[in-house]
Amino acid sequence: MNHDNDMPLSGYHGKDLHCTQVSHIYCKRPLLAWRRDWSLFISNPVGLLGLGLIVIFALMGLTHSILLSTVWDRTTYHPMVGFDYDNTPHPNQPSWKHPLGTDSMGRDVLSQLLYSSRTSFGVGLTASIVATILATAVGVLSVYYGGKVDTLFMVVADAFVLMPPQVVLLVVGLLIDMDWLRLGLVYGVFAGLGTLALIAKSHALSIRVKPYIQAARVAGGGDWHIIRTHFLPNMLSLIIMNMMFTVTGSVLIEALLSFFGRTRIRMSWGTMIWFTQSIFRLSPFGEQWHVILPPAFAIMLFCGAFYMVGRALDSVVNPRLAQR
Amino acid sequence: MYKYITRRLVRALITLIVFQTILFMLIQALPRDYASLVRISPAHRDAIRAMLGLDQPVWKQYLKWIGRFLGGDLGFSFAYRTVPVSRILTTRAPRTLLLFLPAALGGFALGLWLGKHIAWRRGSWLELGATLVGTASYTSFAPWLAFMMINVFALSLGWAPPENVVNPNVWIRQRVLPETVIIRLFQTMVMVGLLLLLLWLVTRTAVAHCTYARLAGGGLIIGVVILLWLRSGWIRLALDILHHMVLPLMTLMLLSFGETMLLMRTTMVDVLGSDHVLTARAKGIPDGAIRDRHVARLALLPVLTHFIVHLPFVIIGSFVVEMVFSWRGMGQALFDAADMYDLPVLMGILSVSGVVILFAHLVLDVLNAWLDPRVRDEHFQAMAG
C-alpha cells in the first residue's frame, strides 16, 4: 500500500476517511462478495447434494488404496490383474466376499468401481483446471488490454467455438489412444479457448465498468494488482461454475471413449461397461446387472454431482435468480 | 441492419479460415500419417505419400487445403480411393438426419413444455425432483441408456426391434432401396413440419378461433400425407423403418430433454420477477395467458440460444446411439474412418460440423439483432462495453 498520499478525504458521509481506509474497504469487498456467495450456495439443497456426492466419490478413491494395502489381498482384489481362484467359474453373483460380484475375467467389481473414481477425478480436474486457466487468462487479458490483443483472442476464440471439445475428442480420440492426462489436456485446451473464453470475457466486461476498478486505478494500482485483487475474486464464482460443467463434459466423453475401447486408460467406468457389453451384448440382462449397473450409475452420479453444484452456483452468479 | 449482417459475414469468413488453420495444425500434430499405418517397404511408402500429396512442403499442403476448403471441396477419401468425401457424407447423411432432427426438436419441445409447467408450479419438492430428473437425463451414459432400452423394450417386452434400420424379411423382393424410402420419409417430415409452421403463423394473425382452425388444418395436412403414402405402395416399407426408429429416437429424446427443461425453468423464474408480469396480473389476465404469452415467450430466446450452442452435444449423442443400435449413418462412417485412419473423412466430418455450428451462430446473431436493436447498434455496444 502506498502511504505517501495518506491525507484526509473530507465530506464523505460527514466523516473523515483516510485513503488507506478507502483502499482497505475496496480490498475487503471481494472477500465479502465471496462470503455472500458461499452463504447463498449452501442455502440451496441441490448444490449441497452435489457437494456431498463429490466428497463421497473422493472418499471412494481414498478407500480403495487403503483397502488394497490393508484388508484386501492384492492377487484377488487388484482392479486390473486380480483373479479369484476360489470361486470359479466367473462371473460371480454378489456375495460377502465380493459385494458386487466379479466380472467375466474374475476381477472384483467393487474394487474396480472404487479405483475408477480416481481416473474420473484425474480427467475431470485436469480438463477443468486447464480450461479455467486458459479461459480466465484470455477473458481478463482481452478485456483489460483491449485493442489488438482483444481482436486476436476473439478471432481465435470464434474459431475454437466451431470445434467443441466433445466432437474433437470423439474424432481425434478414435485415432489416437490417449491416457487420462492427455485426454484432460486436449479437452481443457479446446474448451478453454472456445466457449469458456467468450463467457469469461463477457463477465470481465461487466466488471471493468464497475466504479471500484476506476477507484483502484486512481489510487495507483498496477495492472497485475487490479487483475489479482479485483477481477479474479469477482469472477471466482463464475469460474468455479464453469469448472463444474467442464468436469461433467470431460468425464462423459472419457467414459464414451473408454466404452468404445479407444483409450489407453486401463480401468475406468466406461471400460468396465465395455468389457461386459462386448461379451454380453444382446444377452438377457439379468445375469450381468451387477457389472453394468454400478459403473453406469457411478458415471451418472459423478457427472450429476458436478452438474448440480454448477447449477446451484448459477443461481449465485446470477443475482436476479438468487433473490427468490 | 444490412451493415450489421455484412460485418458479421466478414467475421464469419475470417473465423472459417482460422478454423481450417487450426484443423490443419491438428492433422500435422498427429503422430502417424496414412502411409505409415501399414507395414510396407519404404519405397512403397514414399510412393503412397507422393500419391496422396503428403510429401510436399507444409506450406504448400496448407495453401492447397485452405483453397480446396473455400471451394467447397473436401478432398478424396484415403481408404476408398476415387470416392470424394462429400459423397461419403451425403450418402450417410439422410439416415442420421432422419433420426437426429426429430429427436433434437422433440427433446427441445418436451423440455420447453415441462420446464414451463414446473416453473409455474413452484414448490420445493417438485423443483428438487425436476432438477434431479433433468440432471439424470443430461448426465446418463448414452450407451448404457441404449442398452437399458434394448433390454426392456426390445428383448423383454418385444415392442420394437433392437437394432438395424430395416427388417430383411419385409424388404425381400422389393424393387426399392432403403435409402430411397429414407430420403422420401425425410422429405415428408420436413414438408409437414414447414406446413404446420406456416399454418401456425397464418392462424395466429388471421383467424379468430385459432385452436379449432389449427386442429382442423393440422388434421388435414397429416391426413393428406398419410393418403399419399398409402397410394405410393411403400407404406409397409416406411412403417418398417419407422418401427426400427422408435427405440433410438426415444433414447435420444430422453438424453436431450433434461438440459432444456432445467434451463427453461431457470429462465422462466428469472422472467417471472419482472414488472410486466405483475402488471399483467393486476390487469386480471388469466394465469395460462400470462404463462404462455408474457413469460414463456421472453424465456424462449435465451433457451433457444443455449440449445443451438449445445447442439454438438446432441450430435455426439446421436452418433453414439447410432452405433449402439447399428443404425448405419454418420456415426458408423466416423468409426469406420477412424479404423482405417481415413483422415479426409474425419476432417470432413469436423469441417461440416464446424460449418453447421457457424451457420447456426450466424442465424442466431441475426435473429438477436432483428429482435433486439441494442445488439446491432455499434454506438450502444461501445457504451456498454
Interface residues (C-beta under 8 A of the other chain):
Chain A: P45 V46 V155 V156 D158 A159 F160 V161 L162 M163 P164 Q166 V167 V168 L170 V171 V172 L174 L175 I176 T195 L205 T248 G249 L252 I253 A255 L256 F259 F260 R262 W269 G270 I273 Q277 L282 P284 F285 I292 A296 I299 M300 C303 G304 Y307 M308 R311 D314 S315 N318 R320 L321 Q323 R324
Chain B: R11 I14 T15 L16 V18 F19 T21 I22 L23 L26 L30 P31 S124 L128 T131 T135 A136 Y138 T139 S140 F141 A142 P143 W144 F147 I150 N151 L155 S156 P162 E163 L262 T266 V269 D270 L272 G273 V309 P312 F313 I315 I316 F319 V320 M323 L334 F335 A338 Y341 L346 I349 L350 S353 G354 V355 I357 L358 H361 G385
